[in-house]
Amino acid sequence: KSPLPIKLYNVTPEETNVIKNRFDCIYYKARLRVSMLIVVEVIDGISSGQCYGNSDANSSVIMIERKYLDTSVIWHEIMHAHINNLPEKVLSEWSALGSRPAYLGDKWKDELAKPHPHKGFVSAYGRKNIHEDIATWGEAIYAKLNNFTSPLDNGLDKSDPIYHKIFTWFLKWQFIGQEQYDELIQLL
């Protein structure tokens, strides 16, 4: 475990410890993409977190609402930070993982009643767009690996090869390390 390599704004010492614990769980290549984390009371009345990327600087700024700081939201936003700083081909490789239903944009809420994981999506929100799909998968993976409630607790359809492909993609693009991958493969 290393010192927290980011600038923190508007956080208490206790919150600093929570943030450090969340960052320590993340594979080091992914967490290096975050340069600053700002804790706010309210973002926009809808979002729990936001990530602002700067691919030229190879870093991102994360904003998280204080009430979500002790949840898995920080992992979701770190996934966005990592995506923002990877080559564009990452998204085309994700899209090529297998046959899955189309993204739904703002109609993703229609999927809330379905149990997840479902047809390669780990949550209804992941049906919104490719960025949310990847971020929700990363959040679910890190929640599962760190004993938080995760959609992966519901089990995976072991006959569907998409899940193995997803875990392999996360390893290839350094969202997770080999030890984390080995633990995830045990779910299949």
Protein Blocks (a to p, Z undefined) as FASTA:
>chain_A
ZZdfbdcehiafklmmmmmmmmmmpcfklmmmpmbdcddfbfnlmambdcdddfknopac
ddddfklmmmmklmmmmmmmmmmmgcfklmmmmmmnpccdddekjmlmmmmmpccdeehi
abfklmmpmmlmmmmmmmmmmmmmnopacfklnopafklmklmmmmmmmmmnopacfklm
mmmmmmZZ
